Amino acid sequence: MYRKFIATITAVSIAITGLSATFATAGESDRDLARIAIGVLGIAIVGKIIHDNNKRNESRDQVVSRQKVEPAPVYRAPRIEQRHEVQPRPLPRGYGHNNQHRQQDSKLLPQNCFKSYETRRGQVLMFGSRCLQQHYRYANRLPQHCAQQIRTRQGNRFGYDARCLRGAGYRLARG
């Protein structure tokens, strides 16, 4: 679009300059100088408009290029320091055999503490808290995330959810 505009302005200015040169006589030199000055002035104005337009386009290109050059942020995983693990001391002789039996016994829950309660939401199977305190030696070591309180017709009951305890490795003692 600009090329057609520039070509038109250039053609008009050359035509005006050519016409003024053909009709020139000895007494019209002042008019000729004025016409030449107007032609040069017209060309200068068109050149200035083109120059400003090019300058604006360059500044837009620079803004766009700045936006493209900036790199995207890069995620880097945090550094994890390696820690040296301390090895535990070996157990004394004969300790491991008896300790394994104690651990197995500590995971066996008494049968008489296993109860079924009816609630509004249905049947709940659990080990009563008070019963476990009286009949189970390791009641204080039971996982607290299995502890629960339920509401029955006889009132609130405290205990440990049977499924949760089974998931933690506890079993019902047989016998």
Secondary structure, 3 states (H helix, E strand, C coil): CHHHHHHHHHHHHHHHHHHHHHCCCHHHHHHHHHHHHHHHHHHHHHHHHHHHHHHHHHHHHHHHHHHHHCCCCCCCCCCCCCCCCCCCCCCCCCHHHHHHHHHHHHCEECHHHEEEEEECCEEEEEEEHHHHHHHCCCHHHCCHHHEEEEEECCEEEEEEEHHHHHHCCCEECCC
